């Protein structure tokens, strides 16, 4: 018992403290904000306590912490066995989600009555770890100049694209873009030779153009009227209020009303039926309205700390898989922030994706905590092992 306690204490000492503190601060702030942002929706829309979403999010965070503790104690050398099994399970769960009824225009949820799970969220860290393992396994072959690598590259891309193909069928366009971005960023950082990367990117661009044509030809399936309206209205959302711009326009109003110092905690006006589900996609608008622009700067500082520390851990990783995993997780967190806030500020069309740490969403919280735990495990291994990474 004493030996296990010492082992646990040793692991805790080797955690990256800035990453841990910044992540905890963001989770706590997000959890507290959910109380005020979801209060109206909880009582009026669902006739439950104002703390309904708070308790559910807290439960998911606790489950995530327990799962994170297991991940932190599991050596990444076992990922070559564990991750392929999880990948097959993720494929099965995503296919299962297709059998359920549409929710908000997508078939990306497994509804078990007492709980709803989004398998595409769990798939993100699994894809990241799988690609990292494949890059590590094929490192020397991909770096060798005198042999062809196209079969290996094609196989890896084919494997990586299985779940995005299913997500396409689920009609979850936001999640599809995020997964493709993660794969692309990991591909750019991979050990694949530069010339092979260029050729592969050109082929993927051609295939992407073909995919866009397919999407256009089946507008009623992927690009339905609601999604098209988001693309046509994002430059002038208030001028297209009735045709898809109402959510962004009301977010503008919330941020403007908050001004520099905010209206005060719990005093948001836009959460009262103006912004739909303000505790999910539009969490930042409510935060800006209540806390003000000046105070939201601290959120961006904490985001910067999280991304910077993951980058540092990746640069010092004691294994190739650790390095590539960190690249994938940075891409994962960054693209979620960019798409959510970019849509909120009218820089890009609004796509319903959660804001890391701050939005309500059980599946996303579990996925995010698992990703951070993997990074912490990589940090622990780097501090306790001296493995020479090939150049």
Secondary structure, DSSP 8 states (H G I E B T S, - for coil): -HHHHHHHHHHHHTS-HHHHHHHHHHHHHHHHHHHHHHHHIIIIIT---TTHHHHHHHHHHHHHHHHHHHHHHS-GGGHHHHHHHHHHHHHHHHHHHTTS--BTTB---EE-SS-EE-HHHHHHHHHHHHHHHHHHHTHHHHH-TTS--HHHHHHHHHHHHHHHHHHHHHT-HHHHHHHHHHHHHHHHHSSS-HHHHHHHHHHHHHHHHHHHHHHHHTTTTSS-HHHHHHHHHGGGTTTTGGGTTHHHHHHHHHHHHHTTT-S-TT--STTTTTSTTTTTTTHHHHHHHHH-HHHHHHHHHHHHHHHHHHHHHHHT-SSHHHHHHHHHHHHHHHHHHHHHHHHHTTSS-------TTTS--HHHHHHHHHHHHHHHHHHHHHHH-------
